[in-house]
């Protein structure tokens, strides 16, 4: 169905392209929101993604899936949106790390665990994400929230493997530093999203 819709869209059939819009709008919006951190930018990113996709229909390589192609375009649109913000502007909505998206614990939960989900921690996470470079933020969210592989992230951001790992590592290091005054994220025995995985350790800064 996707292949047929794409072929018709490339031939100028606007209704066929609409099929792709209807199929992927919600998925792309979710990705855009997690990358940008607010609804207004996410909506703009989705719109720009489909505009770029329509202009680039002739460049689509059939060996890639339509979904993968659209997601890569969305990532680049989101990075552009973040770059267009005033310097160091923090996201305006809920933080996008896995811990920040978990529900508040009950009132009788232990103090340290409850503190992880406090309003102050959420605020600090949002500020820390806002302080990341657009590339670092995208790499971190794609890895730790979306669960993309290093290879997938590198392709989407047009980075070599080591540069991809380095962007993730730098993001993790900055987030850990920002949250240092608080308890470590994640329950014992579980690696927090702000602790780099062994395969994410790229070259260190000189």
C-alpha positions in Angstrom: 0.0 0.0 0.0 2.8 2.4 0.9 4.7 1.6 -2.2 1.7 2.2 -4.4 0.8 5.5 -2.6 4.4 6.6 -3.0 4.5 5.8 -6.7 1.2 7.6 -7.3 2.4 10.6 -5.2 5.6 10.8 -7.3 3.4 10.9 -10.4 1.6 13.9 -9.0 -1.4 12.3 -7.2 -2.0 14.6 -4.2 -4.5 12.2 -2.7 -1.9 9.4 -2.7 0.5 11.6 -0.7 -2.4 12.4 1.7 -2.5 8.6 2.5 1.1 8.9 3.7 0.3 12.0 5.7 -2.6 10.3 7.4 -0.5 7.2 8.1 2.5 8.9 9.7 1.3 12.2 11.2 0.8 10.9 14.7 4.1 8.9 14.8 6.0 11.9 13.5 4.3 14.3 15.9 5.3 12.0 18.9 8.9 12.0 17.7 8.9 15.7 17.1 7.5 16.5 20.5 10.1 14.4 22.3 12.9 16.1 20.3 11.7 19.7 20.7 9.9 19.5 24.1 6.8 21.5 23.2 3.7 21.1 21.2 3.9 24.2 19.0 7.4 23.3 17.6 6.3 19.6 17.2 3.3 20.7 15.0 5.6 22.9 13.0 8.1 20.1 12.6 5.5 17.7 11.3 4.2 20.2 8.8 7.8 21.0 7.6 8.6 17.3 7.4 5.8 16.6 4.9 6.6 19.8 2.9 10.2 18.6 2.6 9.1 15.1 1.8 6.8 16.2 -0.9 9.6 18.3 -2.5 12.0 15.4 -2.2 9.8 12.6 -3.6 12.1 12.2 -6.5 15.0 11.6 -4.2 13.5 8.7 -2.3 15.5 5.5 -2.5 13.2 2.5 -2.8 15.6 0.3 -0.7 14.6 2.4 2.4 11.2 2.2 4.0 8.9 5.2 3.7 8.6 5.4 7.5 12.4 5.5 7.9 12.7 8.2 5.3 10.1 10.4 6.9 11.5 9.9 10.4 15.0 11.0 9.2 13.5 14.1 7.6 11.6 14.8 10.9 14.7 14.5 12.9 16.5 17.1 10.8 13.5 19.4 10.9 13.4 19.1 14.7 17.1 19.9 14.9 16.6 23.0 12.7 13.7 24.1 14.9 15.9 23.8 18.0 18.7 25.7 16.4 16.2 28.5 15.5 15.4 29.1 19.1 16.9 32.0 21.1 20.2 30.9 22.8 19.8 28.4 25.5 16.0 28.6 25.6 14.6 25.6 27.5 11.7 23.5 26.3 8.4 24.9 27.4 6.6 21.6 28.1 7.2 18.4 29.9 10.8 17.0 29.9 11.4 14.1 27.5 13.7 11.7 29.4 12.2 8.4 30.4 12.4 9.2 34.1 10.7 12.6 33.6 7.8 10.9 31.8 7.1 8.4 34.6 4.1 9.1 36.8 4.5 10.7 40.2 4.8 8.1 43.0 2.3 7.8 45.8 2.6 10.0 48.9 3.9 7.1 51.0 6.8 6.3 48.7 10.3 6.5 50.1 11.8 10.0 50.3 14.7 9.5 47.8 12.5 7.8 45.2 9.9 10.5 45.5 12.5 13.2 45.1 13.5 11.9 41.7 10.0 12.8 40.4 9.7 16.1 42.2 8.8 19.3 40.3 12.3 20.6 40.9 14.0 17.7 39.3 11.6 18.0 36.3 12.5 21.6 36.0 16.2 20.9 36.1 15.9 18.2 33.5 14.1 20.6 31.2 16.8 23.2 31.7 19.5 20.7 31.1 17.9 19.5 27.9 17.6 23.1 26.8 21.3 23.6 27.4 22.3 20.8 25.1 23.3 21.5 21.6 20.6 20.6 19.0 22.7 17.6 17.9 23.3 16.4 21.5 19.6 16.7 22.3 18.6 14.8 19.2 21.1 12.1 19.7 20.2 11.7 23.4 16.4 11.5 22.8 16.7 9.2 19.8 18.9 6.9 21.8 17.4 6.9 25.3 13.8 7.8 24.6 13.1 6.4 21.1 15.5 3.5 21.4 17.2 4.0 18.1 20.5 2.2 17.4 23.8 4.1 17.0 23.7 3.4 13.3 20.2 4.7 12.8 21.0 7.9 14.8 24.2 8.4 12.7 22.3 8.1 9.5 19.5 10.5 10.6 22.0 13.1 11.8 24.5 12.5 9.0 27.3 11.6 11.5 30.0 9.0 11.6 29.6 6.3 14.3 32.2 7.8 16.7 30.7 11.3 16.3 27.3 9.8 17.1 28.6 8.1 20.2 30.4 11.3 21.3 27.2 13.4 20.9 25.3 10.9 23.1 28.1 10.7 25.7 28.4 14.5 25.9 24.6 14.8 26.4 24.6 12.2 29.1 27.5 13.8 30.9 25.9 17.2 30.9 22.6 15.8 32.2 24.3 13.9 34.9 26.2 17.1 36.0 23.0 19.1 36.0 21.2 16.5 38.2 24.2 15.8 40.5 22.6 17.7 43.4 19.7 15.3 43.4 19.6 11.6 43.9 20.8 9.3 41.1 18.1 8.7 38.5 16.6 5.2 38.3 16.2 2.5 41.0 19.2 0.4 42.1 20.4 -2.1 39.6 19.0 -0.2 36.6 21.1 2.0 34.5 19.6 5.5 34.4 19.1 7.3 31.1 21.8 9.7 32.2 24.4 7.0 32.5 26.1 6.2 29.3 26.0 2.7 27.9 29.3 0.9 27.2 28.7 1.2 23.4 28.1 5.0 23.6 31.5 6.0 24.8 33.1 7.8 22.0 36.3 9.8 22.1 36.7 12.1 25.0 37.2 15.9 24.7 40.9 16.7 24.6 
